[in-house]
Protein backbone atom coordinates (compact mmCIF):
# COMPACT_ATOMS: atom_id res chain seq x y z
CA UNK A 1 0.00 0.00 0.00
CA UNK A 2 1.42 3.40 -0.91
CA UNK A 3 1.15 6.51 1.19
CA UNK A 4 -0.73 8.52 -1.41
CA UNK A 5 -2.14 5.94 -3.79
CA UNK A 6 -3.75 2.60 -3.05
CA UNK A 7 -3.44 0.09 -5.84
CA UNK A 8 -6.52 -1.38 -7.45
CA UNK A 9 -6.12 -4.36 -9.83
CA UNK A 10 -5.70 -2.11 -12.88
CA UNK A 11 -3.86 0.75 -11.14
CA UNK A 12 -0.45 1.90 -12.18
CA UNK A 13 2.22 0.94 -9.64
CA UNK A 14 3.61 3.70 -7.44
CA UNK A 15 5.75 3.57 -4.29
CA UNK A 16 5.71 5.91 -1.31
CA UNK A 17 6.51 5.79 2.39
CA UNK A 18 3.88 4.16 4.64
CA UNK A 19 4.18 5.08 8.29
CA UNK A 20 1.20 3.38 9.93
CA UNK A 21 -0.84 4.73 12.80
CA UNK A 22 -0.74 1.97 15.39
CA UNK A 23 -4.04 2.55 17.24
CA UNK A 24 -7.28 4.50 17.27
CA UNK A 25 -6.67 8.22 17.79
CA UNK A 26 -9.04 11.18 17.89
CA UNK A 27 -8.79 13.36 14.81
CA UNK A 28 -11.41 15.97 15.69
CA UNK A 29 -14.62 16.64 17.56
CA UNK A 30 -17.70 15.23 15.82
CA UNK A 31 -19.37 18.64 15.94
CA UNK A 32 -16.47 20.12 13.96
CA UNK A 33 -17.15 17.79 11.04
CA UNK A 34 -20.21 19.27 9.35
CA UNK A 35 -20.49 20.36 5.73
CA UNK A 36 -16.87 21.32 5.14
CA UNK A 37 -13.71 19.20 5.14
CA UNK A 38 -11.57 19.25 8.27
CA UNK A 39 -7.81 18.77 8.28
CA UNK A 40 -5.93 16.85 10.95
CA UNK A 41 -2.41 15.55 11.51
CA UNK A 42 -1.71 12.17 13.08
CA UNK A 43 1.91 11.14 13.54
CA UNK A 44 3.12 13.67 10.97
CA UNK A 45 0.60 12.40 8.43
CA UNK A 46 -1.78 15.06 7.04
CA UNK A 47 -5.37 13.85 6.80
CA UNK A 48 -8.62 15.33 5.56
CA UNK A 49 -11.97 14.33 7.02
CA UNK A 50 -15.45 14.81 5.57
CA UNK A 51 -18.91 13.30 5.76
CA UNK A 52 -20.16 11.21 2.84
CA UNK A 53 -23.71 11.15 1.44
CA UNK A 54 -24.90 9.07 4.42
CA UNK A 55 -23.21 11.49 6.89
CA UNK A 56 -20.63 8.91 7.91
CA UNK A 57 -17.11 10.24 8.58
CA UNK A 58 -14.38 9.54 6.04
CA UNK A 59 -10.62 10.05 6.50
CA UNK A 60 -8.30 10.36 3.49
CA UNK A 61 -4.73 11.46 3.04
CA UNK A 62 -4.73 15.21 2.51
CA UNK A 63 -3.47 15.54 -1.06
CA UNK A 64 -5.08 15.19 -4.44
CA UNK A 65 -3.58 12.46 -6.64
CA UNK A 66 -3.58 14.88 -9.58
CA UNK A 67 -1.22 17.68 -8.46
CA UNK A 68 -0.96 17.04 -4.70
CA UNK A 69 -2.91 20.14 -3.59
CA UNK A 70 -4.38 19.68 -0.08
CA UNK A 71 -7.88 18.27 -0.34
CA UNK A 72 -8.76 20.09 2.87
CA UNK A 73 -8.83 23.29 0.79
CA UNK A 74 -11.72 21.90 -1.22
CA UNK A 75 -15.39 21.37 -0.50
CA UNK A 76 -17.91 18.58 -0.05
CA UNK A 77 -20.31 18.10 -2.97
CA UNK A 78 -23.12 15.57 -2.54
CA UNK A 79 -21.04 13.48 -0.18
CA UNK A 80 -17.90 13.60 -2.33
CA UNK A 81 -14.74 15.61 -1.71
CA UNK A 82 -13.84 18.08 -4.45
CA UNK A 83 -10.30 19.41 -4.89
CA UNK A 84 -9.96 23.21 -4.95
CA UNK A 85 -7.40 23.18 -7.81
CA UNK A 86 -8.95 21.28 -10.75
CA UNK A 87 -12.19 20.02 -9.21
CA UNK A 88 -11.31 16.33 -9.10
CA UNK A 89 -13.82 14.58 -6.87
CA UNK A 90 -13.30 11.60 -4.55
CA UNK A 91 -15.86 9.21 -3.11
CA UNK A 92 -15.92 7.72 0.39
CA UNK A 93 -13.37 5.07 -0.67
CA UNK A 94 -10.90 7.66 -1.95
CA UNK A 95 -11.57 6.71 -5.58
CA UNK A 96 -11.63 9.34 -8.32
CA UNK A 97 -15.32 9.91 -8.99
CA UNK A 98 -15.14 12.86 -11.38
CA UNK A 99 -12.58 14.76 -13.47
CA UNK A 100 -14.38 17.90 -14.74
CA UNK A 101 -11.85 18.52 -17.54
CA UNK A 102 -12.67 15.17 -19.19
CA UNK A 103 -15.74 14.30 -21.24
CA UNK A 104 -18.39 12.43 -19.28
CA UNK A 105 -17.80 9.22 -21.24
CA UNK A 106 -14.03 9.23 -20.58
CA UNK A 107 -12.58 6.58 -18.27
CA UNK A 108 -11.58 7.93 -14.89
CA UNK A 109 -7.99 7.45 -13.68
CA UNK A 110 -7.68 4.16 -11.79
CA UNK A 111 -5.91 5.65 -8.78
CA UNK A 112 -7.20 6.67 -5.39
CA UNK A 113 -6.22 8.50 -2.24
CA UNK A 114 -5.24 6.42 0.78
CA UNK A 115 -8.20 5.90 3.12
CA UNK A 116 -8.13 5.20 6.87
CA UNK A 117 -10.72 3.46 9.06
CA UNK A 118 -12.90 5.94 10.96
CA UNK A 119 -15.27 5.68 13.89
CA UNK A 120 -17.66 8.20 15.43
CA UNK A 121 -17.97 7.58 19.16
CA UNK A 122 -18.69 9.69 22.26
CA UNK A 123 -18.76 12.90 20.23
CA UNK A 124 -15.36 12.35 18.58
CA UNK A 125 -14.09 11.21 15.18
CA UNK A 126 -11.47 8.49 15.60
CA UNK A 127 -9.01 7.39 12.91
CA UNK A 128 -6.93 4.21 12.79
CA UNK A 129 -4.68 2.04 10.69
CA UNK A 130 -1.76 -0.29 11.25
CA UNK A 131 -2.28 -2.52 14.29
CA UNK A 132 -5.67 -1.07 15.24
CA UNK A 133 -8.61 -3.38 14.66
CA UNK A 134 -11.40 -1.51 12.79
CA UNK A 135 -14.07 -3.78 14.27
CA UNK A 136 -12.90 -3.10 17.83
CA UNK A 137 -13.21 0.51 18.86
CA UNK A 138 -11.31 2.52 21.45
CA UNK A 139 -12.25 2.63 25.12
CA UNK A 140 -15.29 4.73 25.97
CA UNK A 141 -15.35 8.02 27.83
CA UNK A 142 -17.07 7.64 31.17
CA UNK A 143 -20.62 8.80 31.96
CA UNK A 144 -21.22 10.94 28.87
CA UNK A 145 -24.95 11.76 28.56
CA UNK A 146 -25.81 9.64 31.61
CA UNK A 147 -28.69 10.89 33.78
CA UNK A 148 -27.46 12.83 36.80
CA UNK A 149 -24.06 13.51 35.23
CA UNK A 150 -22.70 16.61 33.52
CA UNK A 151 -19.72 16.68 31.15
CA UNK A 152 -17.56 19.12 29.25
CA UNK A 153 -14.77 18.64 26.71
CA UNK A 154 -11.35 20.26 26.51
CA UNK A 155 -9.07 20.11 23.48
CA UNK A 156 -5.49 21.05 24.30
CA UNK A 157 -2.30 21.11 22.21
CA UNK A 158 0.84 20.14 24.16
CA UNK A 159 4.42 20.54 23.11
CA UNK A 160 5.53 17.16 24.41
CA UNK A 161 5.34 13.45 23.76
CA UNK A 162 2.34 11.22 24.39
CA UNK A 163 4.29 9.54 27.20
CA UNK A 164 5.06 12.89 28.83
CA UNK A 165 1.40 13.95 28.68
CA UNK A 166 0.11 10.67 30.07
CA UNK A 167 2.56 10.67 32.97
CA UNK A 168 1.75 14.29 33.75
CA UNK A 169 -1.99 13.59 33.93
CA UNK A 170 -1.40 10.64 36.27
CA UNK A 171 1.30 12.16 38.47
CA UNK A 172 0.39 13.49 41.94
CA UNK A 173 3.74 14.93 43.10
CA UNK A 174 3.97 17.51 40.32
CA UNK A 175 0.59 18.98 41.27
CA UNK A 176 1.88 20.28 44.58
CA UNK A 177 4.30 22.53 42.71
CA UNK A 178 2.94 23.21 39.21
CA UNK A 179 -0.59 23.74 40.57
CA UNK A 180 0.44 25.06 43.98
CA UNK A 181 -2.59 26.30 45.96
CA UNK A 182 -4.85 25.72 42.95
CA UNK A 183 -5.03 21.92 42.95
CA UNK A 184 -2.63 20.85 45.68
CA UNK A 185 -0.08 22.36 48.02
CA UNK A 186 2.97 20.80 49.67
CA UNK A 187 2.11 19.42 53.13
CA UNK A 188 4.80 16.71 53.51
CA UNK A 189 2.12 14.35 54.79
CA UNK A 190 2.74 10.63 54.50
CA UNK A 191 0.53 9.00 51.87
CA UNK A 192 0.27 5.34 50.98
CA UNK A 193 -0.35 4.23 47.42
CA UNK A 194 -0.98 0.86 45.83
CA UNK A 195 -0.09 0.27 42.18
CA UNK A 196 -1.50 -2.72 40.31
CA UNK A 197 -0.87 -3.79 36.75
CA UNK A 198 -4.00 -4.53 34.72
CA UNK A 199 -4.85 -6.32 31.50
CA UNK A 200 -4.71 -2.99 29.64
CA UNK A 201 -2.26 -0.91 31.67
CA UNK A 202 -1.95 -0.05 35.35
CA UNK A 203 -3.86 1.68 38.15
CA UNK A 204 -2.72 3.52 41.29
CA UNK A 205 -4.87 4.18 44.34
CA UNK A 206 -3.98 6.75 47.01
CA UNK A 207 -4.94 6.63 50.68
CA UNK A 208 -5.39 9.54 53.10
CA UNK A 209 -3.98 12.13 50.72
CA UNK A 210 -4.14 15.78 51.82
CA UNK A 211 -6.78 18.14 50.42
CA UNK A 212 -6.17 21.29 52.44
CA UNK A 213 -4.92 24.62 51.07
CA UNK A 214 -6.38 23.97 47.63
CA UNK A 215 -8.81 26.09 45.62
CA UNK A 216 -10.08 23.02 43.74
CA UNK A 217 -10.91 20.97 46.82
CA UNK A 218 -12.34 23.89 48.77
CA UNK A 219 -14.80 24.49 45.92
CA UNK A 220 -15.43 21.02 44.52
CA UNK A 221 -15.36 18.56 47.41
CA UNK A 222 -17.71 18.04 50.34
CA UNK A 223 -16.51 19.39 53.66
CA UNK A 224 -16.64 16.01 55.36
CA UNK A 225 -16.25 12.38 54.47
CA UNK A 226 -13.66 10.19 52.82
CA UNK A 227 -12.34 10.40 49.27
CA UNK A 228 -11.25 7.55 47.02
CA UNK A 229 -8.74 8.57 44.36
CA UNK A 230 -7.50 6.31 41.56
CA UNK A 231 -5.27 7.10 38.57
CA UNK A 232 -5.44 4.68 35.67
CA UNK A 233 -3.37 4.28 32.53
CA UNK A 234 -5.25 2.55 29.70
CA UNK A 235 -2.91 1.49 26.91
CA UNK A 236 -1.92 2.85 24.57
CA UNK A 237 -2.85 6.51 25.03
CA UNK A 238 -5.58 7.12 27.61
CA UNK A 239 -5.52 8.35 31.20
CA UNK A 240 -8.42 8.25 33.64
CA UNK A 241 -8.55 9.92 37.04
CA UNK A 242 -11.42 9.22 39.47
CA UNK A 243 -12.33 11.09 42.65
CA UNK A 244 -15.22 9.51 44.57
CA UNK A 245 -16.61 10.90 47.81
CA UNK A 246 -18.60 9.26 50.58
CA UNK A 247 -21.67 11.41 49.87
CA UNK A 248 -21.90 10.13 46.27
CA UNK A 249 -20.12 12.96 44.51
CA UNK A 250 -17.88 11.69 41.72
CA UNK A 251 -15.45 13.32 39.28
CA UNK A 252 -13.92 11.51 36.29
CA UNK A 253 -11.23 13.10 34.10
CA UNK A 254 -10.47 11.03 31.00
CA UNK A 255 -7.87 12.15 28.45
CA UNK A 256 -7.08 10.57 25.09
CA UNK A 257 -3.77 11.54 23.47
CA UNK A 258 -3.36 11.94 19.72
CA UNK A 259 0.23 11.95 18.47
CA UNK A 260 0.56 14.88 16.07
CA UNK A 261 4.32 14.42 15.80
CA UNK A 262 7.16 12.95 17.84
CA UNK A 263 7.16 16.06 20.05
CA UNK A 264 3.60 17.37 19.83
CA UNK A 265 0.38 15.90 21.22
CA UNK A 266 -3.27 16.85 20.88
CA UNK A 267 -5.18 15.92 24.03
CA UNK A 268 -8.94 15.47 24.12
CA UNK A 269 -10.24 15.52 27.69
CA UNK A 270 -13.73 14.72 28.90
CA UNK A 271 -14.53 15.75 32.48
CA UNK A 272 -17.70 14.17 33.85
CA UNK A 273 -19.06 14.86 37.31
CA UNK A 274 -22.01 14.09 39.53
CA UNK A 275 -22.72 16.27 42.55
CA UNK A 276 -26.39 15.70 43.20
CA UNK A 277 -28.55 18.81 43.06
CA UNK A 278 -25.41 20.96 42.92
CA UNK A 279 -24.21 19.45 39.63
CA UNK A 280 -25.29 22.42 37.44
CA UNK A 281 -23.80 24.93 39.90
CA UNK A 282 -20.49 23.04 40.15
CA UNK A 283 -20.17 23.13 36.37
CA UNK A 284 -20.22 26.93 36.34
CA UNK A 285 -16.83 27.23 38.01
CA UNK A 286 -15.37 23.76 37.41
CA UNK A 287 -14.88 24.22 33.65
CA UNK A 288 -12.98 27.55 33.72
CA UNK A 289 -10.91 26.28 36.65
CA UNK A 290 -10.00 23.09 34.76
CA UNK A 291 -9.02 25.07 31.67
CA UNK A 292 -6.79 27.33 33.75
CA UNK A 293 -5.07 24.40 35.48
CA UNK A 294 -4.40 22.47 32.27
CA UNK A 295 -2.64 25.51 30.83
CA UNK A 296 -0.20 25.25 33.71
CA UNK A 297 0.57 21.72 32.51
CA UNK A 298 0.92 22.99 28.94
CA UNK A 299 3.54 25.49 30.10
CA UNK A 300 5.67 23.07 32.15
CA UNK A 301 5.63 20.34 29.49
CA UNK A 302 6.60 22.88 26.84
CA UNK A 303 9.58 23.90 28.96
CA UNK A 304 10.48 20.24 29.47
CA UNK A 305 10.35 19.48 25.74
CA UNK A 306 12.34 22.59 24.86
CA UNK A 307 15.06 21.60 27.31
CA UNK A 308 15.19 18.03 26.03
CA UNK A 309 15.64 19.43 22.52
CA UNK A 310 18.35 21.76 23.78
CA UNK A 311 20.34 18.87 25.25
CA UNK A 312 19.59 16.56 22.32
CA UNK A 313 17.78 13.74 24.13
CA UNK A 314 16.02 12.89 27.40
CA UNK A 315 18.07 11.60 30.34
CA UNK A 316 15.60 10.79 33.12
CA UNK A 317 16.20 9.60 36.68
CA UNK A 318 13.19 7.97 38.35
CA UNK A 319 12.18 6.98 41.89
CA UNK A 320 9.35 5.01 43.46
CA UNK A 321 7.39 8.28 43.50
CA UNK A 322 6.98 8.02 39.73
CA UNK A 323 4.15 5.53 40.09
CA UNK A 324 2.74 5.06 36.60
CA UNK A 325 5.45 6.49 34.35
CA UNK A 326 7.39 3.20 34.03
CA UNK A 327 4.17 1.32 33.19
CA UNK A 328 3.30 3.82 30.46
CA UNK A 329 6.74 3.46 28.88
CA UNK A 330 6.76 -0.35 29.16
CA UNK A 331 3.30 -0.78 27.65
CA UNK A 332 3.87 1.58 24.74
CA UNK A 333 7.25 0.00 24.03
CA UNK A 334 5.68 -3.47 23.94
CA UNK A 335 3.01 -2.31 21.51
CA UNK A 336 5.61 -0.71 19.23
CA UNK A 337 7.90 -3.74 19.20
CA UNK A 338 5.33 -6.53 19.35
CA UNK A 339 6.71 -7.79 22.65
CA UNK A 340 4.49 -9.24 25.37
CA UNK A 341 3.11 -6.43 27.55
CA UNK A 342 3.63 -6.48 31.33
CA UNK A 343 1.47 -9.13 33.05
CA UNK A 344 -1.63 -8.14 34.99
CA UNK A 345 -2.03 -8.56 38.74
CA UNK A 346 1.35 -7.32 40.00
CA UNK A 347 0.79 -5.23 43.14
CA UNK A 348 3.29 -2.73 44.56
CA UNK A 349 2.94 -0.72 47.79
CA UNK A 350 4.53 2.71 47.79
CA UNK A 351 5.08 5.30 50.53
CA UNK A 352 4.94 8.95 49.41
CA UNK A 353 4.89 12.43 50.84
CA UNK A 354 2.55 14.96 49.27
PyMOL commands that set and color helices and strands:
alter all, ss='L'
color gray80, all
select helices_A, chain A and resi 30-32+71-73+162-169+175-178+215-220+276-311+325-337
alter helices_A, ss='H'
color red, helices_A
select strands_A, chain A and resi 25-29+38-42+45-51+57-61+75-77+80-82+89-90+96-98+115-121+124-128+150-159+190-198+201-207+227-234+238-245+250-261+264-274+347-353
alter strands_A, ss='S'
color yellow, strands_A
deselect
rebuild
show_as cartoon
